[in-house]
């Protein structure tokens, strides 16, 4: 992979799967720019994701997320997405147009163990929806959009980075 590669490397998966942290490491390893769509949304809206949910609801956050992703015009970037991006077909089609999607898969048990700050994270879910229900709903969507599914169970950040580097197809 070279700096001039037009292909974006898009990381998808549940919250707490390490998309942002691993994305930064991947961008450094490949000397590529990095975009975190949650940060992009927060900067563009001037408020935290949870503030949007509290004030206007999860559906509004999903619409805002879709708008920001549809306006994203970059090539050759590592992109860490919010976990809810897979709810938007247009957003995912836009990301896949110039990118390959890598699903950082973890078991429900691991997600539950890592799940801290649920009430403040900006987690898009229906009122009263459990983490188990959210996982069950999103899992097929991640698999549907993934070009590559990476089994990240038992891996630390460096291990996930190694999996990503091994999975990236270098254009010839």
Secondary structure as a PSIPRED ss2 file (coil, helix, strand):
# PSIPRED VFORMAT (PSIPRED V4.0)

   1 X C   1.000  0.000  0.000
   2 X C   1.000  0.000  0.000
   3 X C   1.000  0.000  0.000
   4 X C   1.000  0.000  0.000
   5 X C   1.000  0.000  0.000
   6 X C   1.000  0.000  0.000
   7 X C   1.000  0.000  0.000
   8 X E   0.000  0.000  1.000
   9 X E   0.000  0.000  1.000
  10 X E   0.000  0.000  1.000
  11 X E   0.000  0.000  1.000
  12 X E   0.000  0.000  1.000
  13 X C   1.000  0.000  0.000
  14 X C   1.000  0.000  0.000
  15 X C   1.000  0.000  0.000
  16 X C   1.000  0.000  0.000
  17 X C   1.000  0.000  0.000
  18 X C   1.000  0.000  0.000
  19 X H   0.000  1.000  0.000
  20 X H   0.000  1.000  0.000
  21 X H   0.000  1.000  0.000
  22 X H   0.000  1.000  0.000
  23 X H   0.000  1.000  0.000
  24 X H   0.000  1.000  0.000
  25 X H   0.000  1.000  0.000
  26 X H   0.000  1.000  0.000
  27 X H   0.000  1.000  0.000
  28 X H   0.000  1.000  0.000
  29 X H   0.000  1.000  0.000
  30 X H   0.000  1.000  0.000
  31 X C   1.000  0.000  0.000
  32 X C   1.000  0.000  0.000
  33 X E   0.000  0.000  1.000
  34 X E   0.000  0.000  1.000
  35 X E   0.000  0.000  1.000
  36 X E   0.000  0.000  1.000
  37 X H   0.000  1.000  0.000
  38 X H   0.000  1.000  0.000
  39 X H   0.000  1.000  0.000
  40 X H   0.000  1.000  0.000
  41 X H   0.000  1.000  0.000
  42 X H   0.000  1.000  0.000
  43 X H   0.000  1.000  0.000
  44 X H   0.000  1.000  0.000
  45 X H   0.000  1.000  0.000
  46 X C   1.000  0.000  0.000
  47 X C   1.000  0.000  0.000
  48 X C   1.000  0.000  0.000
  49 X H   0.000  1.000  0.000
  50 X H   0.000  1.000  0.000
  51 X H   0.000  1.000  0.000
  52 X H   0.000  1.000  0.000
  53 X H   0.000  1.000  0.000
  54 X H   0.000  1.000  0.000
  55 X H   0.000  1.000  0.000
  56 X H   0.000  1.000  0.000
  57 X C   1.000  0.000  0.000
  58 X H   0.000  1.000  0.000
  59 X H   0.000  1.000  0.000
  60 X H   0.000  1.000  0.000
  61 X H   0.000  1.000  0.000
  62 X H   0.000  1.000  0.000
  63 X H   0.000  1.000  0.000
  64 X H   0.000  1.000  0.000
  65 X H   0.000  1.000  0.000
  66 X H   0.000  1.000  0.000
  67 X H   0.000  1.000  0.000
  68 X H   0.000  1.000  0.000
  69 X H   0.000  1.000  0.000
  70 X H   0.000  1.000  0.000
  71 X C   1.000  0.000  0.000
  72 X C   1.000  0.000  0.000
  73 X C   1.000  0.000  0.000
  74 X C   1.000  0.000  0.000
  75 X C   1.000  0.000  0.000
  76 X C   1.000  0.000  0.000
  77 X E   0.000  0.000  1.000
  78 X E   0.000  0.000  1.000
  79 X E   0.000  0.000  1.000
  80 X E   0.000  0.000  1.000
  81 X C   1.000  0.000  0.000
  82 X C   1.000  0.000  0.000
  83 X H   0.000  1.000  0.000
  84 X H   0.000  1.000  0.000
  85 X H   0.000  1.000  0.000
  86 X H   0.000  1.000  0.000
  87 X H   0.000  1.000  0.000
  88 X C   1.000  0.000  0.000
  89 X H   0.000  1.000  0.000
  90 X H   0.000  1.000  0.000
  91 X H   0.000  1.000  0.000
  92 X H   0.000  1.000  0.000
  93 X H   0.000  1.000  0.000
  94 X H   0.000  1.000  0.000
  95 X H   0.000  1.000  0.000
  96 X H   0.000  1.000  0.000
  97 X H   0.000  1.000  0.000
  98 X C   1.000  0.000  0.000
  99 X E   0.000  0.000  1.000
 100 X E   0.000  0.000  1.000
 101 X E   0.000  0.000  1.000
 102 X E   0.000  0.000  1.000
 103 X E   0.000  0.000  1.000
 104 X E   0.000  0.000  1.000
 105 X E   0.000  0.000  1.000
 106 X C   1.000  0.000  0.000
 107 X C   1.000  0.000  0.000
 108 X H   0.000  1.000  0.000
 109 X H   0.000  1.000  0.000
 110 X H   0.000  1.000  0.000
 111 X H   0.000  1.000  0.000
 112 X H   0.000  1.000  0.000
 113 X H   0.000  1.000  0.000
 114 X H   0.000  1.000  0.000
 115 X C   1.000  0.000  0.000
 116 X C   1.000  0.000  0.000
 117 X C   1.000  0.000  0.000
 118 X C   1.000  0.000  0.000
 119 X C   1.000  0.000  0.000
 120 X C   1.000  0.000  0.000
 121 X C   1.000  0.000  0.000
 122 X C   1.000  0.000  0.000
 123 X C   1.000  0.000  0.000
 124 X C   1.000  0.000  0.000
 125 X C   1.000  0.000  0.000
 126 X C   1.000  0.000  0.000
 127 X C   1.000  0.000  0.000
 128 X C   1.000  0.000  0.000
 129 X C   1.000  0.000  0.000
 130 X C   1.000  0.000  0.000
 131 X H   0.000  1.000  0.000
 132 X H   0.000  1.000  0.000
 133 X H   0.000  1.000  0.000
 134 X H   0.000  1.000  0.000
 135 X H   0.000  1.000  0.000
 136 X H   0.000  1.000  0.000
 137 X H   0.000  1.000  0.000
 138 X H   0.000  1.000  0.000
 139 X H   0.000  1.000  0.000
 140 X H   0.000  1.000  0.000
 141 X H   0.000  1.000  0.000
 142 X H   0.000  1.000  0.000
 143 X H   0.000  1.000  0.000
 144 X H   0.000  1.000  0.000
 145 X H   0.000  1.000  0.000
 146 X C   1.000  0.000  0.000
 147 X C   1.000  0.000  0.000
 148 X E   0.000  0.000  1.000
 149 X E   0.000  0.000  1.000
 150 X E   0.000  0.000  1.000
 151 X E   0.000  0.000  1.000
 152 X C   1.000  0.000  0.000
 153 X C   1.000  0.000  0.000
 154 X C   1.000  0.000  0.000
 155 X C   1.000  0.000  0.000
 156 X C   1.000  0.000  0.000
 157 X H   0.000  1.000  0.000
 158 X H   0.000  1.000  0.000
 159 X H   0.000  1.000  0.000
 160 X H   0.000  1.000  0.000
 161 X H   0.000  1.000  0.000
 162 X H   0.000  1.000  0.000
 163 X H   0.000  1.000  0.000
 164 X H   0.000  1.000  0.000
 165 X H   0.000  1.000  0.000
 166 X H   0.000  1.000  0.000
 167 X H   0.000  1.000  0.000
 168 X C   1.000  0.000  0.000
 169 X C   1.000  0.000  0.000
 170 X C   1.000  0.000  0.000
 171 X C   1.000  0.000  0.000
 172 X C   1.000  0.000  0.000
